[in-house]
Amino acid sequence: MIGAVLLAAAMFWQPPPRTIAITVDDLPTVSVVGETIETSERVTQQLVATLERHKVPAIGFVNERKLQTSGAVDPRRLALLERWLDAGLDLGNHTYSHPDLHRTPLDTVMRDVLLGEQVTRRLLAARNRRPEYFRHPFLHTGRSLETKRSLEQFLGKHGYRVAPVSVDNYDYLFAAAYDRAGARADAAARQTIAAEYVEYMRAVVAYYEEQSVRIVGREIAQILLLHASALNAAMFDALAGMLQSRGYRFVSLSEAPEG
């Protein structure tokens, strides 16, 4: 009798849904072949519209130097961040100029963090919000424990939490190849790169699922790092479908650590 009950329960048992937070670095946009404002507008519109369509509460990490044209904030580039916020998405600090903490003095990086929040903090304040997350450029947290802790203490004093990553990847290499193919008007190469990219990301996600079980003993709420590239703008619809087919539900970054 007990065996029959357990068998029946097993037949109806469903595993808990997987959760994943989507984080996007190097806003407004990034490309190895240069970015006209028209290209950045097209990439931003396509990416944000796809995030909206899939109801993804993503956060974008801003390099505010990219907002500058001739030494001043360009209204059209500023509007790219407004588009993110108008869609209900969040913004975080990725420094002003993307310095590498492993090659740059700590005090220089600290100044760059504060310089990199001037516009973002104002935009969020207009919506009664504030920047809460910081993403290290290159994910470099310091070559010594002392440097790492000093920066974290500095960030904490300024109201930031470090944005973690559990699914790292080389999307930027695919994006570079995709951009270069576009620059030479090679549509066939772009199509091949895009298809290979989705399969690569499928393998990456599977790898980190397995690693979480090996290390933690269970699957964890995942945090995926992507970049604000033309490739991700074109292929996030396919990426979202791939993730959903693996049982993922999209959550905000603040929800992921508790997931």
Buried (B, 14 or more C-beta within 10 A) or exposed (E): EEEEEEEEEEEEEEEEEBBBBBBBBBBBBBBBBEBEBEBBBBBBEBBBBBBBEBEBBBBBBBBBEBBEEEEEEBEEBBBBBEBBBEBEBBBBBBBBBBBEBEEBEBEEBBBBBBBBBEBBBEBBEEEEEEBBBBBBBEEBBBEEEEBBEBBBEBBEEBEBBBBBBBBEBEBBEBBBBBBBBBEEEEEEBBEBBBEEBBEBBBEBBEEBBEBBEEEEEEBBBBBBBBBBBBBBBBBBBBBBEBBBEEBBBBBBBBBBEEB
